[in-house]
Amino acid sequence: MLEEHTVKYLLLINTAAPDSTEERPAEGPTVEEFLAYEKALSDAGVKLDGNALDLGNATTVRVRVDGERVVTDGPFAETREIVGGYYLIDVADLDAALDWAARCPGAKYGTVEVRTVWEPVGP
């Protein structure tokens, strides 16, 4: 019996940064919407992981050419959107990942970025 080949995708749920001039709806998705979405992911057997992230608590680390480590409190300051959460899913192909991303409540109030998880081949 042949195993069905699947690919892991990371769905990054982005929302407008609090100080952004980006237009956004007055209200965001409800907890109930996300619970229903998570149940659908689990029932379909595609959810591997997922969590909401603290929007106001982040630390950015950069290492300069000279090796100096620069640490900045807060999300990356020059962005218009911040990552509010993620889901790691395992599906047949990009089209399936895009379908799940479109169903995510965060897509109605921000964006959901779909990224392929790179998995090395070989020993």
Residue pairs with C-beta under 8 A, 6 or more apart in sequence:
4 92
5 92
6 90
6 91
6 92
7 90
7 91
7 92
7 93
7 94
7 97
7 116
7 117
8 48
8 88
8 89
8 90
8 116
8 117
8 119
9 88
9 89
9 90
9 91
9 94
9 97
9 114
9 115
9 116
9 117
10 86
10 87
10 88
10 114
10 115
10 117
11 86
11 87
11 88
11 89
11 97
11 100
11 101
11 104
11 112
11 113
11 114
12 83
12 86
12 112
12 113
12 114
12 115
13 83
13 84
13 85
13 86
13 87
13 104
13 106
13 110
13 111
13 112
14 81
14 82
14 83
14 84
14 106
14 110
14 111
14 112
14 113
15 24
15 28
15 55
15 81
15 82
15 84
15 106
15 109
15 110
16 22
16 23
16 24
16 80
16 81
16 82
16 110
17 75
17 79
17 80
17 81
17 82
18 55
18 56
20 80
20 81
21 80
22 80
22 81
24 109
24 110
25 108
25 109
27 109
28 109
29 105
29 106
29 108
29 109
30 105
33 105
34 52
34 105
37 103
37 104
37 105
38 47
38 50
40 103
41 47
41 50
41 87
41 89
41 100
46 89
46 90
46 91
46 96
46 100
47 87
47 88
47 89
48 88
48 89
48 90
49 86
49 87
49 88
50 85
50 86
50 87
50 88
51 85
51 86
52 84
52 85
53 83
53 84
53 85
53 86
55 75
55 82
55 84
56 74
58 73
58 74
58 75
58 76
58 82
59 71
59 72
59 73
59 74
60 71
60 72
60 74
60 75
60 76
61 69
61 70
61 71
61 72
62 69
62 70
62 72
63 69
63 70
64 70
75 82
75 83
76 82
81 110
81 111
84 106
84 110
85 106
87 100
87 104
88 117
89 97
89 100
91 97
91 100
94 114
94 116
97 114
98 114
101 107
101 112
101 114
102 112
104 112
106 112
